[in-house]
Amino acid sequence: MVGQPMQSSSRSSRRWLFSLLILLLVAGLCWWLWPASTASKAPAKGETPAVGRRGGAGPMGGPGRPGFGNSTATVPVRVAPAVVGDFPLYYKALGTVTATNTVNVRSRVAGELVKVHFQEGQQVKAGDLLAEIDPRSYQIALQQAEGTLAQNQAQLKNAQIDLARYKGLFAEDSIAKQTLDTQAALVAQYQGTIKTNQAAVNDAKLNLDFTKIRAPIGGRLGLRQLDLGNLVAANDTTALVVITQTQPISVAFTLPETDLDTVLARFRSGAPLPVEAWDRGDTRQQAVGVLRSLDNQIDITTGTLKFKARFENQDEALFPNQFVNVRLLADTQKDVVTAPAAAIQFGTNGTFVYVVDAENKVHIRTLKLGASDGERTVIKEGLAKGERVVLEGTDRLRDGTVVEVVDDATEVPTTPGQHLQGQDKKDVSAVPERPAREGKAGA
């Protein structure tokens, strides 16, 4: 009876030791395989690849076990060379198309609208007949004014004859001087009346002419707002039609005061500054014009200055009140080094690129940047013509890494195309910071 409990306790101890041994074996196996599994995962851009406790998985790690993260393997990358050429410096802004002239056509006399001589959307010239107001009442008013004028002209003629007769009698001392003076004053009175009557006739003719509504400027007509038979009043609030002058046409836009130095220097020198108008999606160029004028003060609420560009608009691609993307060519930088914007990296020690040398080894190069257009960036310092920079495959690169160039983008234009300053730059805050030792290597 005593030996039986001791035997049960011994079996329990052996089971516990056996379980502990299995647990340690599983833990050791996990510890052994853990570096290889983490090394097989590609780290995110800007992150340092994980290094195992017993072997390095990346270029900065130590020698690993065969089959688990070999550090001597080359990294495939795509590169492009830095080039030297002219870099057009564009400023971009949102602009509004404005007509050179806009006229609301209204009747200058009251009456019934009896004729309309235009089609909606028609292109007209200054002086073209657009519509007619019933002219009969104005014709009658003209006849009345002409009748009054004729009546007073007859009286004036009779008074002038009497004045000539009185002068002869006064010379013969047959009438008094007072009678002669009275007749002369009557003639002057009729002459004044004739001028008043003539003015009334001219006014009646003018009102009659106003019954024919003509285009005051050349341009394109809008939609008709009054129909035949409507009674209109002089200078009514409702316009008959709106005329907008679209050839030429203007585009108004603003630029921040930080960009004014280059623009104002060229504008005041008399050099033409080309302005391009692009569609709302900024994918298609609609027209090309020149900078025509600028405002005389900066808006203190926005810190911007207003500009206006002029476009000939022969194809009428621009419409009044249309929103367009404006690209102002402020300057062209001559013979500067440019590199693809995709190759530029951002770290704790500044901006840098991965440069591939003749032996296909990577070196970190710190840069000083200039203007950028989202596609290419001006390199002020740190890069020379022809040096190859890494475009893709930067995730596993470190200083001294051996790479395999899989696609050498050698066909890069020496003169960039449409360039816009300060667009599509990489967000520095969104890029994980690299270890400080990388910055030291780049320096």
LINTA-V619619 format. One record per helix or strand of 3 or more residues. SS is the DSSP state (2 for helix, 1 for strand). FROM is the first residue (numbers start at 1). LEN is the number of residues. Records with the same first field share a line. If there is no record, write none. Layout:
SS=FROM-LEN + FROM-LEN
This chain:
2=2-38 + 136-36 + 177-34 + 257-12 + 341-3 + 436-7
1=75-7 + 83-17 + 102-4 + 111-6 + 129-5 + 212-3 + 219-3 + 241-4 + 249-8 + 274-5 + 285-10 + 304-8 + 323-18 + 345-3 + 350-7 + 361-6 + 368-5 + 376-6 + 388-5 + 402-8
